[in-house]
Amino acid sequence: MNPDFTPVAVIGASGRSGATLCRSLARDGVPFVPVVRDAARWAATGLPGAPRIADLRDGAALRAALAGLARIASCAHARHAPAILAAAPPDSRIVLMGSTRRYSRWADSHGDGVRAGEAALLESGRHGVILHPTMIYGAEGEDNVQRLAALMRRLPVAPLPGGGGALVQPIHQDDVTASLRAALARDWPRPEAIVIAGPEPLAYRDFLRAVCRAAGVRVPAILPVPLLPLLALSPLTRLVPRLPTVRAAELRRLTEDKAFDIAAMRRELGVAPRPLEAGLARTFAAG
């Protein structure tokens, strides 16, 4: 059998990235085994395939779910990497989803979990890779750019920390899926970590403007605002009807550059990510 068509275990198959990966595999006739915690949630995706049920905190159930599978893709949080590595067959090829939050200077449990998951893989010596995506947009059910466009519809100006000068490099969900597929299709003689991102960084204010143009929303004037007042006001967004909630953690991350070299993505995975404008046009056309 062609190794590229051996069955793939997809952990977290009912989540956004997991379900998108399963749709891609199904479209190309690649057999897959969804590994999920909730059978009803998997059924709601409408995708084919009988799931194997396993809570990632239950080592025995996870081991049984992964038994006999030589290729494993996990779209669950990277903090579960130690459990997955312990349960996976010894010679399996393992692809994990991380996040560039692991590089953030703002400490939080999400980033800590990603760093721990990466360390577990790199120290394991297993055949595999952890992919660290930047902000993902364009997934079915994802609302990052939609929330931003909805917020701009209701604000006369865009109050941004530092005027929105920090760099971002968002990646379209289809390019994440292509990266997962490419990682599953190749051998990994040693464990690696690779950042996957859009083709080039841009200032957040320019990203905001691009989102507005794609959504058909008036492009607002940018109002530079210090971070502390915005942090103080962010809880109030939960109280204003029809205004998307803005979280303090999101505001803090707007003050740091999230720009990355994607040479390894291009070289090791052969994926050339789509330009932001093309990805946004696809996203809002689908919405």
N, C-alpha and C positions, 0 to 999 in steps of 0.2 A: 504493500500500500504506500502511496505517496505520503511522506511524512507530513506534508502540508495539509493533508486531509485526514490525519488521525484525529480522533475526538478531542475537543477542548473542554475542559471544565471551566465554567465561568462562575466565579464566586461573586455574589452580589449581582446576580443576573437581572433582578427586578428593579435595580436602580437606574439612573439616567445613563451613565456610561456603560453599565453592564447590559442593559436592554438594547442600546444602540449597537454594541458589539455583537450581541446575539442576532440582531436583524441582519447585520452585515454578513455574518457567518451563514445564516440561513439562506440569504440571497445567493450566495456563491456555492451552496451545497456542501458546506463544511459541517460535519456533525459536531454537535456540542451538547454538553450536559449542564443544565442550569443548577447551580448550588445556591439554595436560598433558605432563609429562615421561615418564610411565610408562604405557604403554597397558594393561598388566595391572592396574595399580591402578585405572584408570578402569573397566575391565571388571568389577572386583569390586564397584563401586557398583550394578551392575544397571540403570543408567540408559540410556536410548536415546541414539543419536547416535554417529557415527564421530568419534573425536578427531583433532585435529591435534597432532602431536608436536613439542614445542619445549622445549629447555632455555633458561631465561631468560638464561643467560650466552652464548647463541649468537644474536647479533644477526640473522644472515641467516635462521636457522630461525624465529625469532620473527616477523620481518617477513613471511615466507611464510605463517605460521600466521594472522596478522592481516589478510592482504591481502583487500580487498573488504568488510571488516566495519566498519559505521558506528557500532556501539555496542560498547564494550569494558568489561567488569567484571573487575577483578583482585582475587582473594581471596588472592593470594600476598603475602608480606611486602613492606611498602612500600619496603624498600631496593632493590627491583627497579624502582621507578618510573622512574628515568632510562632504563633499557633499554626499558621498555614505551613510554614517550613517544617514544623515538627510532624504534621499530619500527612504531608505530601509523600508519594512514593519516592524512594531514594534517587532514582535516575530521571525524575521528571524535569521538564523545562518550566520554569516559573517566571511569570511576568506580573509584577505588582504595580499598582497605581499609587503614586505618592502625591506630592504637591510642592510647588515652590514656596509654600509657607514655611518649609523647613529652613529657608534662608532669611526669614524675617527677623528683624531685631526686636520685634514686639513679642514677648513671651506669651504663649497661650497653649492650651492643652492640645489643640489641633497640630500645631507645628511641632510640639514635643513628641507627639505620637508618630509623626512622619519621620522625624530624626531617629527615633528608636527603631522604627520599621526598617529604615535604610541600613542602620548599623547591624541589625539582625541578619539581613540578607548578605551584606558584604562580609560579615564575620562567618557566615555559614559555609562558604566555599561552594554553594550550590550553583547549578547552571541556571542563570536567570538574570533579570534586570528589573530595576525599579524605575519607572518613568515619572518624572516630576512635571506635570503640566502647570502652566500659568493659569490665569482666570479662563475658564472654559465658557464659551457662549455658543448658542445655536443648537443645544440639545433639546429634544422634545421634553417639555415640562420645565425647562430651565428658564429663569426669569431675570438673570443679571442685567442684560441690556434693556429688557422690557421694563423693568422697575426703574431704571435710570431714565428712560424716555418718558414714563408716566410721571416721574417726579418733575422733569423739566416742563411738562405741560402745565404744571400748577405753580411754578415759581417764576417771578418776573426776571430774576437773575440767577446765576449759578454760583452760590457761595462755596468756594473751594479753598482748602488749606493751602497756603502758599501760592494761591492763584492757579493751582492745578499743574504745577511744573514738574512734578515727579513722573517718572517714566513707567509705562505699562506696556505689555506685549501679549495681549490676549490671543487665545488659540481657539479655532472653530472645532466643535465636537467631531466633525467628520475627519479632521486631521488627527485628533486624539485617537479615533477608531483606526485610522490608517496606521498610526504608530503602534497601537496594540497588535494589529494584525501582522505588521512587519516584525515585531519583536517575537511573536509566536512562531514565525516562519523560519527563524534562523537559530543556529546554535550559539550558546554563550559559554565559552570555555571557562570563564570565571565570572563571578557576579559583578554587575556594573550598575551605575546610576547615571541616568541621562535626563537632562531637561528637555521638555518639548514645549514649544512656544510659537507664536506668530512670527512672520518673516523679519520684522524689525520693530524696535521699540518706538513709542511716540509719547509725547507729554499727555497727561491725563486730560487736560483741557481740550486737546485735539481729538482724543478718543471720544470725549463727550460730544463734541461738535459732529463727529462722524456718525455717532449713534442718532443724534437728532436729525441729521440729513436723511439717514436711511429710514427713520420712522416717520418722516414727514412732519416733524415738530420744529417750531421756531427755534433757531439757534440763539440761546440766551447770551447776554453779556456776562463775562466772568467777573466775579467779585472776590478779590483776594481777602481771606478772613483768617485770623490766627486760629490755631487748632483748639485751644482751650474753650473759647466761647461755643464753637460747634459741638464739642463734647458735652457741654452743659445743656445745649438745646436738643441734642439727639433723642433723649427719652420722650420729648414732647411729640415727636413724629408718630408715636404709637397712639396718641390721643386725637389726632386730627383726622376726621373722616376722609377717605379716598386719597390720603397721602401715604405713599409707601414708607414703611419703617426704615429708618437709617440707623444702623448700629454703631456704637462707639468704636468697636474693633475695625469696622470698615473705614471709618474716618482716619483712624491712626495709620492704617496701611496706605492711605492716600498720600502720606507724607514721605514715603520711602520709595526709591527707585526699584522697579521690578523689571529689569532689562537683562537679557541673558544671551550668551553665545549659543547658537543652535547648530554649530558645526557638527557635533556628535550626532544630533538628530538626523541631519542630512546624510552624514557619512555612514553611520551604523544602521539606520533604519531606511534610508533612501526616500524619506518623506520631505517634500518641499511644501511648506504650509501656504495656504491661500492668503492673498492680501486681505487686510481688514475690510476694505470697502466691498469686496466680493462676498466675504463671509456675512457681513451685516445685511447686504441685499438679500442673500439667501434666507437669513434668519427672519427678517420682517416680511418677506414674501410668503414664507410658510405660516406666519402668524395670522 
